[in-house]
Amino acid sequence: MPQIFDVTFKLLFRRASGRLTQRLFGDVVEWLDPAQPDVRSLQADLVARCSDGSLRHVELQTTNDPSMPFRMLEYYVGLQRALRERVNQTLFYAGREPLRIPPNYQSDSTLHHYTIVNLREMDGEDLLQSEDWADNEWALLTKTDPERVMRVVLDKLARLDPSEQGLASATFVLIGGIIGMAAEITRRIQNEMIDVMENEVLGPAIRQGLEQGRVEGRSEGRVEGRVEGRVEGRVEGRVEGRSEGMALLLESQLEKRFGSLPPTLKERLFAAPPATLAIWSLRVLDASSLQEVFA
């Protein structure tokens, strides 16, 4: 399950230019995917070239893995070898348990330091004030009252363009899963966002989607109704691009859990509308097989 969170975190950081991304990276010029030729084929989570010319490596962690200090040293050596430049390292911790990972690797002959950003100990008010919905969602993993975070995020979700709503809803549920709130967030998204039915633009679109029987269950009905009612004209291009991004995220999550996808399932995945992708993204949290995800 931590691998699913890693995939989600990477997507949020790479798509966002919000306050948390700024804190960790500053202004990113380019995201890098350097190959690291060592026996374990380690793959660093996020490596970026920043506007000040520096290279920054951020490793994402949701558990107190005792091997992390040595792995950070391995990453540093591998990146130094591959890029031939000094790399600034940060461990980004967003776990449920109190952090127990030290900010260094130390042995009789070696001492390697790196920075730790512990989201669990941060005050999330600054993130809640951000206009970026990814920042708002990150606040759920801080010290801020979860109920306040949910109110802010649900309000933001209701006002997002449909081309963003599916992805934002799915990532919020996945982030909530870290602290055991996935089911509650799903319920709130399904039930509390019913207020959008009163919106003069979205309401009729949702009702039309429900009447035509395009949906399975309450959650998919509300999301797909919003998308079907608005995916036309100038919005269509943006939705198509967002669908591809959601499909790529879900593909990575599925392959982490179940291995390579059969070609027929890949075709279904990349042909699906944003609403369906959002539902599959929620199912992947608890599904024990691909059949359960795509049922």
N, C-alpha and C positions, 0 to 999 in steps of 0.2 A: 503493500500500500504506500509506503513512503516514496516509491518511484513515481506513482501517479502524482503526488504532490510536487515532486521535482519538475515534472513535465509542465504542470500548471504554473508553477512559480516562474519557470523560464519564459513561458509565453507572456505572462503579465509584465515581467521586466522588459522584455524585448519590444512589446507593443506600446509601453507607457513612457511618458516623459514626466511623470508625476514627482511628488516630493520625495518619496522613498527611493525611487530610481536616482534622483538627483543626489540624495544623501550618500548612496553607495558608490555611484559612478561619476557624479558631476555631469557634464555634457558629453554624451557618447557620440563619437564620430563614426565608429564602425564596430559591429559585433564580430568577433573572431571565433573560428572553430579550429584551433591549431591541433594538428596530429601530434600525439606524444608517443614516440616509439619506445615503449618499454614492455616488459614481459606481461604485465597485467592489463595492458591496453587501457590505462586510466583515461577517462574523458572528463575534463573539467566542466563544471556546470555553465558558468558564464565568464567569458573573457572579452573585454572591450578595450578599444583604443579610444582614449578620451581627448577632449579638445586641448588639454594642456600637454598632449604628447605622451602621457603616461599610459602604461598598460595596467589594467585592473582585473584581477581574478576574484570572483565571488563564488564561494561554494555554499550550496543550500542544504540545510540540515534540519530535520524535524525530530530526531532522536539523539540521545546521549551515547553515541557510538564511541566506545573507548579507543577505537583505532583512528579517529579523526586527526589527532595531532600528527601522527606519522604520515597519514595520507596527505595532509597539507604540505608536509615536507616533500613528499613524492611529487605532488602536483607542481610545487615550486621548481624542483630540479627538472622535471619534464618540460615545463613551460620555458624555463631558461634555456634549455637545450634546443627546443623547437624554435623559439623566437629570437634568441640571442640578445635579450634585453631583460633588464630588471623588471620584476612584476610585483605590484602591490597586492597583497592578499587580504581578503576578508571572509570570515565565516559568518554567514547569515543564519541565525538560529530562530526558528519559528515553531518550536515544539510545545507540547502540552505540559511536559514536566519541567521543573526548574533546571536551568542550565548547569551541567557539571563538567563540561569540556573546558580544559585550560586553554589559555591563549598562546600556547607555545608547545613545541616538542623539545624535550630535554633528555639527553643521555650523558654518559661520562665524557663523551667527546664532541657532542653536537648540541647547539641551542638555536632553534628556529622560532621566530616570533611571527604572529599574524594578528590582525585586528578581529575582534568579535563584535558583531551587532546583534544584540539580543532583543528581538521584537517583543518578546514576552514582558520585558521590563520597561518598554517604552510607553510614554503617554501618547495615546492615540488621537488626542484632540486636534493636533496639527494635521493629521491625515484626514480626519473627518471634515476639516475646513477646505480641503482641496477640491477642485473642480473635477479631478480625475477619479472615475469610479473605482479604478484599481486601488488607489490610495485609500478610499473609503472602506473597501473590503479588507485591506491589510489590517485596518484598525481593530478588526475582530480578534486578532491574535495579540493585541497589546493589553495593557492594564485597564483600558477603558471599559465601562459597563457594556456587556454584550447587547443588552436590550436597546441601549442608545444607539449602538452601531447598527443594529438591525433596522431601527426606525429610519436612520439616515440612508442606509443602502436601499431599503425597499422604496423609499421616496425617490431616490435617484433612478432605480430601475424603472419605476412607473413613468419617468419622464424621458428615458432614453429613446433614441430612435430604434425602431424594431430591428434594424441591422446590427445593433449592439446588444439588445436585450437578451438574446439567447446565450451568447458567450458570457456576458456579465452574470447572468443567473446561474449558469453551470459552474463558473469558477467560484462564486460565492458559496455554493453548496460544498464544493470540494475543499475550500479553505475551512469551512465550518466543520468538516469531517475530522480535522486535526484535533479539535477540542471537543469532539463528540456531539456536535450540534447540527450535523447534516440533516437528520430527520426533521428537527424543529424548523430549520431554515426552509426546507422543502415545503413543509406544511404552511409556513407563513407566506412563501411566494405564491403558493396555490390559492390560499384563502384571503390574505389581506390585500393582494393586488386586485381584488374584485372591484375596488373603487374605480379602476380605469374604465369600467363599464359605463360610467357616467360621462366619460369624455366624449365630446360630440364627434370627434374623428375616430377614436379607437373603439368606442362602444359599439357602433353599428357594424364595424368590421369584425369584431369578436362574435357578435350574435350571428352574423352571416356565416362565419366559419363553423359555428356550432350547428346551425340549421342544416348546413349541407353535409354534415356528418363526416368532416375531414379529419376528425381527431379521435384519439384514444384517451378517455379519462379526462378529468378536470384540468390537470396541469397542462397537458399538451393542447387542449382546446383553447385555453386562454392565450398560450404563447403563439400557437399557429394562427389563431384568429387575428392577433395583432399583426403578424407578419403578412398573412394573405391580404389583409385589408390595405397594406401600405406598399407592398412590393410591386411597384409599377413606376413607369416614367423615369424620372431622374434618380429615384432611389434604387432602381433595379441593379445598377452597376455596383453600388456600394454593398448591397446585400450579397451579391454573387461573390465579391471579394471576401466578405466576412464569413460566408459559408465555407469557403475553401480553408480559411484560417481555423475555423471550428473543426472542420473535418480532419485537418492535419493534427490538431491537438488530440482529438479523440482517437485517431489512428495510433499515435504514439502511446497513449494510455492503454489502449487495447493490446498492442504488441508487447508492452511491458508486462502485462498480466497473462496473456494467452499465447504469445508467440506470433509469428507471421500470419497475416490475415489471408484467407483464400481470395482469389481474384473476384469471385462473385460478390463477396462481402465488401471488398474495396469499391466495387462499382456502386453498390448500394450506398456506401458511406459518402462518396463524393458526389452522388446525384441527389442526396437528401436535402430538403430545405432546412433553414436554420432552426425552425421549431422542433423538427424531428431530431436533429443533432443535439439540441438541448436536452431532450428527454433521454436519449441514449447516454449522454454524458452523466446524467444523474444515476442511471441504472448501473453504470460501470462501477460505482462505489461498492455495491453489495452483490453483484452478479457472480455466480460461480462458473459460468460458461458463456461463450459467445452467443449461444442460442438464447440465453436469458436477456442479454443486452438487446439483441435485434428482434425479440419476439414481437 
